[in-house]
Amino acid sequence: MFGDVRYNNFNSYLQKKFGCRVYKISLDAGLGCPNRELGTPCVYCDAQGSGTGASLEQASIEDQMTKWMRSYRKYYSAEKFIAYFQAYTNTHATVSELKQLYIRALHFDDVVGLAIGTRPDCVDHEKIDMISSFAGDYEVWVEYGMQTSHDKTLSLIQRGHTYADLKKAVAMTKGSGVKICVHVIIGLPGESYDDIMQTAHEVAQLGIDGVKIHLLHVIKGSQLEQWYLNGDIRLLDKETYVHFVCDFLEVLPPNILIQRLTGERHQDMLTAPKWCLQKAVVIRDIQRELKRRNSRQGLRWKDKNSGL
Ligand code: SF4
């Protein structure tokens, strides 16, 4: 149903919709994050707030857009782009400040979309209404950091919100014209295979449009790095991760767009596991495993929902 890929690939969706490959420009607006301001960042987060670090170098949104659009055009002959506010919490400002920020990125030629990464406890109706005002002219996504459906894990990793907060944010966003993506992490401390699959079943029931699946990885300078160096946590090996991702995909509805299948960090920032640096190999192995099983995204979701 998805060709050889066997999952509902986000890039293919964009290619079909816009007639060419669409490139995401990762932006760092330096908006900060409520968790970091409280002095209790998520245990896996570093000073760059899971972003490029551009705001720490005082690079404006215009500088970042110009630099990366030029680079993608030069090296990949890119034609169209999505402005992706990635670092920190990109709804952590007033509605008017946020609106101006998004407009500054959208006014560049050939930008066809807006993606906003944020925490589920940092949106309200006013912010969603403002974001949805762009949805008539652009491909607009909000990406919520869900990570897991288990409150005990959310507490352990210092997320500062609950699963109920995520469900509330999703309910608030649904029907606004803004598409919803959630981020999940596989391999979180203390989580069993059954815990991970329970999260997969919860994601399947949320009625969202997209998912980013991340591998738990250790970034230099994070609290998680201390846990790892002290031997307090164990990381997944590649084979186990591939197996878990395939199981996860099987229970998701076939219509959910898969935006990411593993983590992505520069080698200078990564402590472990080193195997995740070979992103293409991980994705290839996931595809091979689905093929070996003669499986695909939605295989077990369909069985469950058709009562078979
Ligand atoms: S919400 Fe995001 S930016 Fe804030 S501490 Fe957690 S990972 Fe870092």
Boltz pocket constraint, residues with backbone or C-beta under 6 A from the ligand:
constraints:
  - pocket:
      binder: B
      contacts: [[A, 32], [A, 33], [A, 34], [A, 35], [A, 36], [A, 40], [A, 41], [A, 42], [A, 45], [A, 46], [A, 49], [A, 50], [A, 87], [A, 88], [A, 89], [A, 119], [A, 145], [A, 158], [A, 159]]
      max_distance: 6.0
